[in-house]
Amino acid sequence: ITLFIAVKIERAGWKQGFFLVSGWILIILLWIFLRSAATIQSTGLFSIQLLSESFRRVPVIFQYLGKIIFPFNLSVFPKISPFDVATGFTAFLLLTGWMIRSGRITKPLAITGIIWFILFLMPVIIIPARINDQVFEHRLYIPFVGFLLILSQTGIFNERNNEKWRLILFSFIIVLFSVQSFLRVNYFKDPLTFWTKAVYDNPSSAYARMMMGTKVTDAGQRRDLFEQAYKIDSGLKNLNYYLGETLMEKERFTEAKFHFLQECKFSQIPDVYFNLARIYFMEKNNDSAAVCLKKVIQLDPYHPQANNNLAILYYQMNKKMEAVKIIESMKRKGMEVSPELQKIVK
């Protein structure tokens, strides 16, 4: 649709296309308003903090432009890099100079390309860092169309005597990107290889280290990776859960309990509460164990061990009526009730 509008204005001029453009802008703004009201308004996506984060991420536009023109220093798990931003700014100056020299920088297709490129990079700029702070290069697929529209207005495409240079340029680009793809495809062969490369590319990322820790098989290496991630970002979602589990395996229950309680501040994972219930039970704190098991069932109503253990725990605490309620609930949900629990009902 955008391309159609641009071509129409290219032929008829901006004055004739004003109402067409205005109509689509109004429709898009209305859609954004309704969409945000339905999905993201409660997350504070329009807060002052978000505006501050968005301003910090504006240089990403230059970084992405640089990766198109100078496709080097690519990463499977990239972050905002001063070097890449500087390279991108250099690419911006070169492209701008080329456009000015061609005399078509104000043409509708060129302006459409600029708007297209920036517009489809906006999600990367406005997304909160707490959700995703990466600048993944695959997000360029759609904005790249805008870059091609801009490129179509440069001299190499508009001068008839440039057929030879066009062929040379396109051949070079095809070969360059083919080689790049061939060299990099191995990084995606399996999850462990991917996250190992991610840690190498972005050693300051707690998330990359955490995810690599979930893929390694050696228990000691897994624990080391989780501890390294914890030193970088102790509040990373799911990290305290993984770290707590590794400590449970080593029977370091007090430390595991600390991390599970920390995880409860960031997420609601049924197994976190289930592990806390186990620790409280070993501490002979049955009331807290029961609270945690109830939380597990609230989050995962069909959790077999939580239902079973809570019924038994209530019975041991001389709360037979509560135990019977759990068992009856299990039956209504079609869950298997063990002979041991059947005896409680009788």
N, C-alpha and C positions, 0 to 999 in steps of 0.2 A: 504493500500500500504506500509506504514511504517513498519507495523507488518510483512508483507511478506518479505520485504527487510531484516529485522532483523533476521527472521528465516532462510532465505537463507544464510546470512553471518554466522549465528550460525553453519550451517552445512559445508559451504565451506571455511570460513575464510575471514578476512578483505581484503586480497590481491585480491582474486577473486571477491569480491563485490565492489572493488574500483570504477570501471567504472559505475556500477549500481547506487551507491550512488551519484557519481559526476553528473550523468545525471539528477537525480531528484533534486539535489541542484540547478543546473543551471535553470531548469524549474521553480522551486519555486521562485528563485530570479528574473527571468524575469517576472513572474506573479506579484510579489510585486511591481516591478518598473512600470509596465503598470497600475496596479491598483491605485497606489499612484498618478501617473500622471493624471489619469482621475478623481479622487475623492478628494484627500486630499492635493495636492500640494499647492493650494491657501490658505490653512488654516495655513500655517507655521508649519506644523507638523514635519518638520525636522530642526527646528530652534535651536539655542543655548539654548534658554529658555526651549525647550522641552527636550533637552538632560539633562539639569539640573534637571528638574522635574522627568525624568525617573530615574536618579541616586538616587534621594530621595525616589523613590518608590521601589527600588530593595528589601528592607527588606520584601516587600509583599510576596515574594516567601517563606520565612521562615514562615510568618504568615499563609499562606495557607497550608503549610506542617504540621504545628502544629494543624490546625483545623481538618486534616485528622486523625492524630494519637491521638490527645487529643481533641475530639469533644465537648469542653465545651466553655463557654463564647460566645455562638453563638449570632448573632444579625441579625435583619431584615434589618438594615441599618448601616453596620459596617464601621469603619474608620481604618486607620493604628494605631495600638495600641502597645506601647512599651512592655506591658505585653504579648500580643499575639505573638509578634516578638520573645521575649525571650523564650517563650514556644516552638515556632517553631524551634528556633535554638537548643534547647535541643532535640527536636524530630529529627532534622537533625543529631546531634551527635550520637544519639542512632541508627538511621537507618544506618549511615555510618559505625559505629562499627560493627553492625550486618552483613553488606555486606562484610566488610574486613574479619570478622571471617569465613564467608561462603566461602571465596576464589573465589567468582564469580563477584567481582565488575567490572572487566574489560571485562566481557562477553558481546557479542553484544546485547542481550536482556536487560541487565542492563543499558548499555550505551544508548540504544534506549529509555528506560523508562525515564532516566534522561533528555535526549534531548526533548522527548515528553512533559514531565511535564513542563519544562521551556518554551518551544516554545509556548505552548497553554496558558501560563500565560503572554506572552509578550504584548498582547493588554492591559492588566490591567496596565502594567508598562509604556507603551509609550503613553497611552491616556492622553491628557492634562487635568490638574486639572479643567480648566474652563469648560470642557465638562462633566467630571464625576470624582469626587475625592473619590468615595466609593470603597470598596473592597468586593463586594457582594460575599457571600459564594456559591451561585449557579453557579458561574463561574468555580467551581472546577469539574463540571461534566465531561468535556472532559480531562483536565489534570489528573484527577483521574485514567484514563486508564494507563498513564505513571507510576503512583505510583504502580499500580498492576503489571506492567511489572517488576519494580524494586523488588517488594515483591516476585515475582515468582523466583527470583534468590537467595533468602535467604535460610538459612539452613532448616527452617521448611517445605519448599516445596521440598527440594532436598535430604533430608535424609529419607530413607524408614521407619525408626522406629518412625517417627513423626506423624503417622496417628491419634493417639489419641489426641495429642496436636493440630493438625490441626482442628479436630472436635470441641474441646473445644474453640479454638480461634474463629472459624467461628461462632459458636453458640453465643458466647459472643458478637461479633460484630453485628450480626443480631438483637439480643435482645436490645443491646444498641441503635442502630440507630432506631429501631422500637419505642422504648420508647421516644427517642428524637423527632421523627416525630409526635408521638401522642400528646406530650406535647406542641409542637410548632404550630400545624396546626391551632389552634384557632386564632393565630395572623393574619391570612390571610383571615378571614371570611368576612371582609368588609373593604373598604378603610379607614374609620375613625379608626378602631381598628389597622390596619396596621401602619398608620402614628402616632397614639398615642404611639405605641410601639417603632417606629423609634425615636421619640423625647426622649423617656425614655432611649433607648439604646445609642443615640448619641445626647446629649443635646447641644453640641456645633455646631450642624448643622443648619444653617439658612434655608437650603432647606427643611429639615424635618419639621421645625416649619411652614414654609410657606405652605407646602402641607397639614399639619394638619389644618391650618387656612382655607384652601379651602373646607374642609370636615365638619367642625363644623357648627351647625345651629344657635348658639347664636351669635348675632352680636357683643356684647361686647367681648366675648372670641375670636372671629375671629380677631377683631381689635388688641387685646392684643398680639395674636400670630404673626401677621404681624409686629407689632412694635418691638417685641422681636427679630424676624428674622432680622429686619432692623438694630438693634443695633449690630448684629453679622456680617452682610454683607450687606451694603447699596447698593452695586452694583449688587446684585443677580438678574438675569434676571426674569422678570415678577413680582417681589416683589413690586416695586414702583407702578405698575399698580393696583395690588390688594389693596395696602394701599391707593392709590388715590381713588379707588371706595368706600372704607369704609368711607373715609372723605367726599366724595360726598353725601353719605347717611346722614351724620350729617350736611350737608350744610356748611362745612368748605372748601369753594371753593378755597381760596387762597393757603391753604396747599395742597389741592388736585392738584391744578395746578402745584405746585412745583414738586410733585412726578410724575405727568404725563410727565413733561418735562424731568425729570431724566430718566424715562423709555425709552424715545425716543433715549437715548444714547446707550441703550443696546438691544433693540428689535424694531420690526416694527409691532405693534398690532393695527389693525384698530380701535378698541374701545377706545384706548388711544387718538388717534387724534379726534375721535368723541366727547369724553368728553371734550377735550381741546376746540373744536369748541363751545360747549355749554357754557363753561366758558367765552370764548372770546366774545360770543354773549351777555351774561349778562353784560360784561364789556363795551358793545357797541363798541367793536373793530371788526367791520365786516370784514375788510380786512384779519385779522389773522384767523377769523372764516372760511372764504372762503378758505384760504390756507389749513387749517386743513381738511375741508370737501373734498377738491380735493385729499388730501393725502389718505383719507379713501377710496375714489373711486378707486384710483390707486392700493391700496392694495386689495380691495374687490369691483370689478366693479359692483356687483349685490347687494350692500348694499342699501336696499330700503330707509331707513331714510336719509342716507347721500345724495343720489341722489335727493330725494324730497326736503330736507332742503336747499341744495345748489342752486337748481333752484329757490326756493322762495327767498332765500337771495340775489341772483343776481337781481331778479326782484325788491326787496325792495331797492337795491343799484342803481336802475335805469340803470342796465345793462341787458336790455331785450334780446339782441342778445345772450349773454352768457347763459341766462336762457333757451332760446329756444334750444340752442345747447345741453344742458343737457337733456332737455325733449325729443328731437329727438333721442339722444343716448339711453335713456331709452326705447324708442319704438323699436329701432333696436335690443336691447338686450332682447326684449320680456317682459319687466317689466311693471307692472301695473302703469298707469298714472292717477292720481286722477282728478276729475272734476275741482278742483281748479287750477291744472297745465294746464289743457286743455284750460282754459280761457286765460292763459298767451300766448299760441301759437296763439290764435285767435286775 
